[in-house]
Amino acid sequence: MEVRYTKHFLNKLEDVFSETDYQLRYEKGTFKSGYCLLRENRIAIVNRYYTTEGKINCLIEILKSIQFDTSTLGEKNQKLYLSLLQTEIEL
């Protein structure tokens, strides 16, 4: 899958997050990787000052690293998630 670095694609990724049991927040911070993942609390925090491209890369990286029940995803979001798992991100 080709990753498009647009606001619309960012909204799609945020929609996938909304159907997981993780809470996505944009906060200011000096995260070395651009995000912070609090696994016990199921919170993903992304640096709010990142560009759209940076936010998209962070969300894809987080989605690949967390474990959640994919049956909670809708049909469109499940297809998007499965294609994201096969996507390589160029940093």
C-alpha positions in Angstrom: 0.0 0.0 0.0 1.2 3.5 -0.8 1.0 5.9 2.1 -0.4 9.3 1.2 0.7 12.1 3.5 -2.6 14.0 3.5 -4.9 15.2 6.2 -7.6 12.9 4.8 -5.3 9.8 5.3 -4.4 11.0 8.8 -8.1 11.1 9.6 -8.5 7.5 8.4 -5.7 6.4 10.7 -7.3 8.3 13.6 -10.5 6.5 12.8 -8.8 3.1 13.1 -7.5 4.2 16.5 -10.9 5.2 17.6 -12.1 1.6 17.1 -9.3 0.2 19.2 -9.1 0.2 23.0 -6.2 2.7 22.8 -6.8 6.4 23.3 -4.9 8.7 20.9 -3.8 12.1 22.1 -1.8 14.9 20.5 0.3 16.6 23.2 3.5 18.7 23.2 6.6 17.0 24.3 10.1 16.0 23.5 9.6 12.4 22.6 12.7 11.0 21.0 10.7 8.9 18.5 7.9 11.4 18.1 5.5 9.5 20.3 5.0 8.0 23.7 3.1 4.7 24.3 1.7 4.1 27.7 0.8 0.4 27.4 -0.8 -0.2 30.8 -3.1 2.8 30.4 -3.6 2.1 26.6 -2.7 5.7 25.6 -0.7 6.7 22.6 0.6 10.3 22.7 2.0 11.9 19.5 3.9 15.1 19.4 1.3 17.8 18.3 3.9 19.9 16.6 4.8 17.2 14.1 4.0 17.7 10.5 1.2 15.7 8.9 3.8 13.3 7.5 5.4 12.9 10.9 2.1 12.2 12.6 1.1 9.6 9.9 4.5 7.8 10.2 4.1 7.7 14.0 0.5 6.4 13.9 1.5 3.6 11.4 4.5 2.7 13.6 2.2 2.6 16.7 -0.5 0.5 15.0 2.2 -2.0 14.0 3.6 -2.3 17.5 0.4 -2.6 19.6 -1.7 -5.6 20.3 -5.5 -5.2 20.1 -8.6 -7.1 19.1 -8.9 -6.6 15.3 -12.5 -7.9 15.3 -13.6 -4.5 16.9 -12.6 -2.8 13.6 -15.1 -2.0 11.0 -14.7 -3.6 7.5 -13.0 -0.6 5.9 -10.7 0.0 8.9 -9.8 -3.7 9.0 -8.8 -3.6 5.3 -6.8 -0.5 6.0 -5.1 -2.0 9.1 -4.2 -5.2 7.2 -2.6 -3.3 4.3 -0.7 -1.0 6.8 0.8 -4.1 8.4 2.4 -4.9 5.0 3.6 -1.3 4.4 7.2 -0.3 4.8 7.7 3.3 6.0 10.5 5.3 4.5 12.0 7.6 7.2 
